[in-house]
Amino acid sequence: MEAMTSVATQRIVEAWDALQSHIPIAPIRNERQYDQAITKLNELLDVVGDNDAHPLYEILDTLGTLVHAYEESHYPAPEVTGIGVLKFLMEEHQLTPANLPELGNEQAVNELLAGKRELTLENVRSLSQRFDVTAASFI
């Protein structure tokens, strides 16, 4: 029985080594490993796409989780304010303060953007509907 277990263990080790030579499935500890993982993740995405029935989907998902964990600890998302979200959406949609009458006149919008005024609940509702995002985006 023991010889059989060591043969089975050896096969598992060989299969794992073969997989690891193509796709690193381990915690990412530095930028070099991160870059390699991103390259492999992109290759897998090209093959698997969003097909969760694909035989390589679980590997894609696992590698994605490892990349996400590294990014969370090394590239934390900055705190974003409601005004920051508004500025981003204005840039994305190429809008000027004059294009946002739901927030008031151009001067009122400029005051909002400069931090001299705060978004009201009515402003948040209007922006949420206009940009089709949750109201929480602006709070």
C-alpha positions in Angstrom: 0.0 0.0 0.0 2.8 2.4 0.9 4.6 1.8 -2.4 1.3 2.6 -4.2 0.9 5.8 -2.3 4.4 6.9 -3.1 3.8 6.2 -6.8 0.5 8.1 -6.7 2.3 11.0 -4.9 5.0 11.0 -7.4 2.5 11.2 -10.3 0.8 14.1 -8.5 4.1 15.9 -8.0 5.0 15.4 -11.7 1.6 16.7 -12.8 1.9 19.7 -10.5 5.5 20.5 -11.7 4.3 20.3 -15.4 1.4 22.6 -14.6 3.6 25.1 -12.7 6.0 25.2 -15.6 3.2 26.7 -17.8 1.0 28.5 -15.3 2.4 29.6 -11.9 -0.3 28.8 -9.3 1.2 30.2 -6.1 1.0 33.3 -4.0 2.6 36.3 -5.9 5.4 37.8 -3.9 7.1 40.3 -6.2 6.7 42.3 -9.4 8.4 39.8 -11.6 6.0 37.1 -10.5 3.1 39.6 -10.9 4.1 40.4 -14.4 4.4 36.6 -15.3 1.0 36.0 -13.7 -0.6 38.8 -15.7 0.8 37.5 -18.9 -0.5 34.0 -18.2 -3.9 35.4 -17.0 -4.2 37.3 -20.3 -3.3 34.2 -22.3 -5.9 32.2 -20.4 -8.5 34.9 -20.9 -7.9 34.8 -24.7 -8.6 31.0 -24.6 -11.3 30.7 -22.0 -13.1 34.1 -22.2 -16.1 34.1 -19.9 -17.0 30.4 -20.5 -17.2 29.0 -17.0 -17.7 25.5 -18.5 -14.3 25.6 -20.2 -11.8 23.0 -18.7 -9.3 25.8 -17.9 -11.8 28.1 -16.2 -10.9 27.0 -12.7 -7.2 27.7 -13.3 -8.1 31.1 -14.8 -10.3 31.8 -11.7 -7.5 30.7 -9.3 -4.9 32.8 -11.1 -7.2 35.7 -11.1 -7.7 35.4 -7.4 -3.9 35.3 -6.8 -3.5 38.4 -9.0 -6.3 40.2 -7.2 -4.8 39.4 -3.8 -1.4 40.9 -4.9 -3.0 44.0 -6.3 -5.1 44.6 -3.2 -2.0 44.6 -1.0 0.4 46.4 -3.4 -1.9 48.8 -5.4 -4.7 49.8 -3.0 -7.5 51.8 -4.6 -7.5 55.4 -3.7 -10.3 56.9 -1.7 -12.8 58.5 -4.1 -15.3 61.2 -3.3 -18.7 61.8 -4.9 -17.2 64.9 -6.6 -14.2 62.7 -7.8 -16.7 60.3 -9.4 -18.6 63.3 -11.0 -15.3 64.7 -12.4 -14.4 61.3 -13.8 -17.8 60.9 -15.4 -17.7 64.4 -16.8 -14.3 63.6 -18.4 -15.5 60.3 -19.8 -18.6 61.9 -21.3 -16.8 65.1 -22.3 -19.1 67.3 -20.3 -18.6 70.8 -19.0 -20.4 72.4 -16.0 -22.8 73.9 -18.5 -23.9 70.4 -19.5 -25.2 69.5 -16.0 -28.3 71.6 -15.6 -29.6 69.1 -13.1 -27.0 70.4 -10.6 -27.9 74.0 -11.2 -26.4 76.8 -13.3 -22.8 76.7 -14.4 -21.6 78.7 -11.4 -23.3 76.3 -9.0 -21.6 73.3 -10.8 -18.2 75.0 -10.6 -18.7 75.5 -6.9 -19.5 71.8 -6.5 -16.4 70.8 -8.4 -14.3 73.2 -6.4 -15.6 71.7 -3.1 -17.4 74.9 -2.1 -20.7 73.1 -2.1 -21.7 69.5 -1.4 -23.9 67.2 -3.4 -27.5 67.2 -2.2 -29.6 64.1 -2.1 -31.5 65.5 -5.1 -28.2 66.0 -7.0 -27.2 62.4 -6.2 -30.5 61.0 -7.5 -30.2 63.1 -10.7 -26.6 62.0 -11.4 -27.4 58.4 -10.6 -30.2 58.4 -13.2 -28.2 60.4 -15.8 -25.2 58.2 -15.7 -27.0 55.0 -14.9 -24.9 54.3 -11.8 -25.9 53.6 -8.2 -26.5 56.6 -5.9 -23.8 55.1 -3.6 -21.2 56.1 -6.3 -21.7 59.7 -5.2 -21.9 59.3 -1.5 
